[in-house]
Amino acid sequence: MKAKKRKILLLPRAMFQRRLLEWFRKHRRELPWRASRDPYRIWVAEVMLQQTRIAAVIPYYDRFLARFATVESLAQARPQEVLKFWAGLGYYSRARNLHASAKKIVDDHGGEFPRELDAALALPGIGRYTAAAVLSIAYDAPLAVLDGNVARVLARLGAVRGDLRAPRRWQHLSEAADRLLARHAASDWNQGLMELGEIICMPQNPRCTECPVAQACRAFALKLVAKIPAPRRKRAPVKIQIAAAILRDPSGRTLLVKDPGAHDGVLFSRMWQFPAVEVKSDAAAELRAHLLATLRVETPSLEPLATARHGVTFRHITLLPFLARVPQLPKQPRARIVPLNRFASLPVSSATRKIAAAAPGSAQ
């Protein structure tokens, strides 16, 4: 005979559900995307919140929705304008997928976020978590969510040890989330479970004495909360130096390019950037050679500007900006000439903004 799976809770499921729902409905935070059940607003929030903290998202969310108030307005926008209003949030593929999905929603679903799971999963950039979150929160669809916060809560409730992202363990947690789902109140349930992980069952220093379901928690009963979940192995940091050229003509204009292959493609997010190259030793000489090879630009001198630090996941990046005064900017098919004093309005990555900030006369 197969061994029975150990119950994840130390309390009856109905009692656990009631306590969590009561706690959430009493203590829920007032967040902009909770102002309505509009699936568009919920969807935008869920995409922005991927790998980004709530506090960092809120000002971007408000600004984005002020410009793109409906899915139709987003679908009709130019890609560069969407990126402009996303600039600074990072992970720009999210914005590109959001834009592509908006077009599909308008063209194929009459402007309404689809209610069926398979249709939602067919949208660009929509995975199981995002689809379940939008459908449950907006439409009360009985779909359980599983993100990092929920996984941590469930792991502590069941005293699940080990790396939670290991495929079999993640599948076990997904099944547990589905079993515990309060199907009669999926919207509040999923938000409540995520909220619990966000403000009570935190990775460090969890507030167990304030937890509404501490009596159901095996890790709390066994004094294992500090050990669950097991810390994930972090990839060793990699140090990178990127030299970038701010070419400036007598009118105060500069040149931006789209230059894949000259450096780590993650850094500038496939957006407009200064000509740049990863360097090893003599930054000025290597940058000068890069400018000659890619733009046919000979620079008699490169004036070093203030360096900046930048981080992308495990990469520790030093940005080395150089000012190159040129009589005329080169004309290139994949290049754009812009005034430095209007730089603040451009859709560029945060790394490019840090480089621009070192240039005299640049508006930030």
C-alpha positions in Angstrom: 0.0 0.0 0.0 1.1 3.5 -0.7 1.9 5.7 2.3 -0.7 8.4 2.8 0.4 12.0 2.2 0.9 13.9 5.4 -1.7 16.6 5.8 -0.2 20.1 5.3 -2.2 21.7 8.1 -2.4 21.2 11.9 -6.0 22.7 11.8 -9.1 21.6 9.8 -9.1 23.1 6.4 -12.4 25.0 6.8 -11.1 26.6 10.0 -7.8 27.6 8.3 -9.7 29.1 5.4 -12.0 31.1 7.6 -9.2 32.5 9.7 -7.1 33.6 6.7 -10.1 35.1 4.9 -11.2 37.0 8.0 -7.7 38.3 8.6 -7.3 39.5 4.9 -10.7 41.2 4.8 -9.9 43.1 8.0 -6.2 44.0 7.3 -5.9 44.1 3.5 -3.7 46.9 2.3 -5.2 49.5 0.0 -3.2 49.1 -3.2 -4.0 50.8 -6.5 -4.9 47.6 -8.3 -7.4 46.7 -5.6 -9.5 49.7 -6.3 -11.6 47.6 -8.7 -12.0 44.2 -10.2 -11.1 45.4 -13.7 -9.0 42.6 -15.2 -6.9 45.0 -17.3 -5.7 46.9 -14.2 -5.1 43.6 -12.3 -3.2 42.2 -15.2 -0.9 45.2 -15.6 -0.2 45.1 -11.9 0.6 41.4 -11.9 3.0 41.8 -14.8 4.8 44.8 -13.1 5.0 42.9 -9.9 7.0 40.1 -11.4 10.5 40.3 -9.8 9.7 43.8 -8.5 8.7 45.0 -5.1 5.3 46.6 -4.5 6.8 49.9 -3.3 8.8 50.2 -6.4 5.9 49.3 -8.7 3.2 51.8 -7.4 4.5 55.0 -9.0 5.1 53.3 -12.3 1.7 51.6 -12.2 -0.1 54.9 -11.6 1.8 56.7 -14.4 1.3 53.8 -16.8 -2.4 53.6 -16.2 -2.8 57.4 -16.4 -1.4 57.1 -20.0 -2.9 53.7 -21.0 -6.2 53.7 -19.1 -7.7 50.9 -21.2 -6.4 47.8 -23.0 -7.5 49.5 -26.3 -5.3 52.6 -25.6 -2.4 50.2 -24.8 -3.0 48.2 -28.0 -3.0 51.3 -30.2 0.2 52.8 -28.7 3.6 52.7 -30.5 6.1 50.3 -29.0 8.5 53.1 -28.1 5.9 54.9 -26.2 5.1 51.8 -24.1 8.8 51.4 -23.4 9.0 55.0 -22.4 6.4 54.6 -19.7 8.0 51.4 -18.6 11.5 52.8 -18.5 13.1 52.2 -15.1 11.2 49.1 -14.1 13.6 46.8 -15.9 12.9 43.4 -17.5 11.6 45.1 -20.6 10.4 42.0 -22.2 7.5 42.3 -19.8 6.5 45.6 -21.5 6.9 44.1 -25.0 4.7 41.1 -24.1 2.1 43.3 -22.4 1.8 45.4 -25.5 1.6 42.3 -27.8 -1.0 40.8 -25.5 -3.1 44.0 -25.5 -3.3 43.8 -29.3 -4.3 40.2 -29.1 -7.0 40.9 -26.5 -8.5 43.6 -28.6 -8.3 41.7 -31.9 -9.3 38.2 -30.6 -11.3 38.8 -27.4 -13.2 42.0 -27.9 -11.1 44.0 -25.6 -11.7 41.8 -22.5 -9.1 39.7 -20.8 -10.2 36.1 -21.6 -12.0 34.2 -18.9 -10.7 30.7 -19.9 -7.4 29.5 -18.6 -6.2 28.2 -22.0 -7.0 31.4 -23.7 -5.2 33.4 -21.1 -2.1 31.1 -21.3 -2.0 31.7 -25.1 -1.3 35.4 -24.6 2.4 36.5 -25.0 4.2 36.5 -21.7 1.4 34.9 -19.6 2.4 31.9 -17.6 0.4 29.8 -15.2 0.9 32.1 -12.2 -0.2 35.3 -14.0 -3.1 33.7 -15.6 -4.4 32.2 -12.4 -3.9 35.5 -10.5 -5.8 37.6 -13.0 -8.6 35.1 -13.5 -9.1 34.4 -9.8 -8.8 38.0 -8.6 -10.9 39.6 -11.4 -13.4 36.8 -12.1 -13.2 34.7 -8.9 -12.2 31.7 -11.1 -11.3 28.8 -8.8 -7.6 28.7 -9.7 -4.9 28.6 -7.0 -1.8 30.8 -7.4 1.7 29.8 -6.6 4.5 32.3 -6.4 7.5 32.7 -4.1 5.5 34.2 -1.3 2.8 31.5 -1.4 5.3 28.7 -1.8 7.1 30.0 1.4 3.8 30.0 3.4 2.9 26.6 2.2 6.3 25.2 2.9 6.2 26.5 6.5 2.7 25.3 7.0 3.7 21.7 6.0 7.4 21.9 7.3 8.6 21.2 3.7 12.4 21.2 3.6 14.8 21.6 0.7 14.9 23.8 -2.3 11.3 24.8 -3.0 12.0 25.5 -6.7 13.1 21.9 -7.3 10.6 20.6 -9.9 9.0 17.8 -7.8 8.8 19.9 -4.7 7.3 22.8 -6.6 4.7 20.4 -8.0 4.0 19.2 -4.5 3.4 22.8 -3.4 1.2 23.4 -6.4 -1.0 20.5 -5.5 -1.2 21.7 -1.9 -2.2 25.2 -3.0 -5.0 23.7 -5.1 -6.2 21.5 -2.2 -6.3 24.5 0.2 -8.0 26.9 -2.2 -11.2 28.4 -0.9 -13.1 28.0 -4.1 -16.1 30.0 -3.0 -13.8 33.1 -2.5 -10.9 32.6 -4.8 -10.2 36.3 -5.3 -9.8 37.1 -1.6 -8.2 33.8 -0.9 -5.3 34.2 -3.3 -4.8 37.8 -2.4 -4.9 36.8 1.3 -2.3 34.1 0.9 0.0 36.3 -1.1 -0.5 39.1 1.5 0.4 36.8 4.3 3.6 35.9 2.7 4.4 39.5 1.9 3.9 41.1 5.3 3.7 38.3 7.9 5.4 35.1 6.7 8.5 37.0 5.4 11.7 35.3 4.4 13.6 36.9 7.3 12.2 37.6 10.7 8.6 36.4 10.1 6.0 37.8 12.4 4.7 34.5 13.7 3.0 36.0 16.8 0.8 38.1 14.5 0.0 35.3 12.1 -3.7 34.5 11.9 -3.0 30.8 11.1 0.1 30.1 13.2 -1.8 27.3 15.0 -2.0 25.5 11.6 1.8 25.7 11.0 4.1 22.7 11.4 7.3 24.7 11.1 6.1 27.0 13.9 5.2 24.1 16.1 8.5 22.4 15.4 10.5 25.6 15.8 11.7 25.3 12.2 10.5 28.6 10.8 14.0 30.0 10.5 15.2 27.0 8.5 12.3 26.8 6.0 12.6 27.4 3.2 16.2 26.4 2.7 18.3 29.2 1.3 18.8 28.9 -2.4 22.3 28.7 -3.8 23.3 32.0 -5.3 25.2 32.1 -8.5 28.7 33.5 -8.0 28.9 37.2 -8.9 30.5 38.2 -12.2 32.3 41.5 -12.5 31.9 43.3 -15.8 33.2 46.6 -17.2 31.3 48.3 -19.9 32.8 51.3 -21.7 30.3 53.6 -23.4 30.9 56.5 -25.8 28.8 59.7 -25.5 29.4 61.2 -29.0 28.6 64.9 -28.9 28.4 67.2 -31.8 28.7 71.1 -31.6 24.9 71.3 -31.3 24.8 69.2 -28.1 23.4 66.2 -29.8 24.4 62.6 -29.3 24.1 59.2 -31.0 22.1 56.2 -29.8 22.3 52.8 -31.3 20.9 49.3 -31.1 24.0 47.2 -30.8 23.5 43.5 -29.9 26.6 41.4 -29.5 29.0 44.1 -28.3 28.3 43.2 -24.7 25.9 41.3 -22.5 22.5 41.7 -24.2 20.7 41.9 -20.9 22.2 45.1 -19.8 20.5 47.6 -22.1 17.4 45.6 -22.7 17.5 45.8 -26.5 16.6 49.5 -26.2 18.3 52.6 -27.5 21.7 53.0 -25.9 25.1 54.7 -26.3 27.7 52.8 -28.4 29.2 50.4 -25.8 31.5 47.4 -25.5 32.7 45.1 -22.7 36.3 45.9 -21.9 39.1 44.1 -20.1 42.1 46.3 -19.5 42.5 49.5 -21.6 39.0 50.8 -21.7 39.6 53.8 -23.9 41.6 51.9 -26.5 39.1 49.1 -26.7 36.2 51.5 -27.0 38.0 53.5 -29.7 38.5 50.3 -31.6 34.8 49.4 -31.2 33.7 52.8 -32.5 36.0 52.5 -35.6 34.8 48.9 -36.3 31.1 49.5 -35.9 30.5 53.2 -36.7 33.6 54.1 -38.7 34.2 56.8 -36.2 37.8 57.9 -35.4 38.0 59.7 -32.1 41.1 61.7 -31.4 40.4 61.8 -27.7 38.0 60.2 -25.3 37.4 62.2 -22.1 36.7 59.9 -19.1 33.6 60.8 -17.1 32.3 59.7 -13.7 31.9 56.0 -13.5 28.7 54.3 -12.2 27.7 51.0 -10.7 24.9 48.9 -12.0 23.6 45.4 -11.1 21.7 42.9 -13.2 21.0 39.6 -11.3 24.4 38.1 -10.6 26.3 40.7 -12.7 28.2 43.5 -10.9 28.7 46.0 -13.6 31.0 49.1 -13.7 29.9 51.6 -16.3 32.8 53.6 -17.8 31.4 56.6 -19.8 33.6 58.6 -22.1 32.8 61.9 -23.8 33.9 62.1 -27.5 33.5 65.5 -29.1 33.0 65.1 -32.8 32.4 67.6 -35.6 29.6 65.5 -37.0 27.6 62.5 -35.9 27.8 59.5 -38.2 24.7 58.5 -40.1 23.8 54.9 -39.4 20.6 52.8 -40.4 20.2 51.5 -36.8 21.0 54.8 -35.0 19.2 57.8 -33.6 20.4 61.3 -33.1 18.9 63.1 -30.1 19.6 66.3 -28.1 21.3 65.5 -24.8 19.2 68.1 -23.0 16.0 66.1 -23.9 17.4 62.8 -22.8 14.9 62.5 -19.9 12.0 61.9 -22.2 13.6 58.9 -24.1 12.6 55.3 -23.6 16.0 53.9 -22.4 17.2 51.5 -19.8 18.4 52.6 -16.3 21.9 51.7 -17.2 21.8 54.1 -20.2 20.4 56.8 -17.9 23.3 56.3 -15.5 25.8 56.8 -18.4 23.9 59.9 -19.7 23.9 61.4 -16.2 27.7 61.7 -16.4 27.6 63.9 -19.6 27.6 67.7 -19.3 24.4 69.2 -20.4 22.3 66.0 -20.2 18.8 66.3 -18.8 17.7 63.6 -16.4 
